[in-house]
Amino acid sequence: MMTDPIADMLTRIRNSVRVERPFVDIPSSGVKKGIAEVLKREGFIWDWKEVEQEPSPQIRIELKYGPNGEQVIQTIKRVSKPGRRLYAGCRDLKPVLGGLGIRIISTSKGVISDREARRDKVGGEVICEVA
């Protein structure tokens, strides 16, 4: 039984990047699609798509690497956990690594990056940090 599907998604991405796989398949959900879309918009992955597989649909994420094979995603970690939720207002969202990384936030406007949250002046649950 899986208690934190988002942490499972982040772990699958982290492990796949570490062994330099071209893509990773993850069980589909609305929040996971939102996270994948933010990663694509911010340039951490090439693309994602939903793939119909048995017994349930999967999200296929095409991982991104530099011209010499260097990892674009250096770190990806869960911030808000099932046992300890972490919420932040737009003023509490400081840049990650001086603007080189992002935080992914679940807001009333959907799943967005910290840059978009500061721009739109919304806060929410901090899902993860990517650098």
Beta strands, then each sheet from edge to edge (+ up, - down):
strand 1: 23-27
strand 2: 45-51
strand 3: 58-63
strand 4: 76-78
strand 5: 87-88
strand 6: 102-107
strand 7: 110-113
strand 8: 124-130
sheet 1: 1+ 3- 2+
sheet 2: 4+ 8- 5+
sheet 3: 4+ 8- 6+ 7-
end
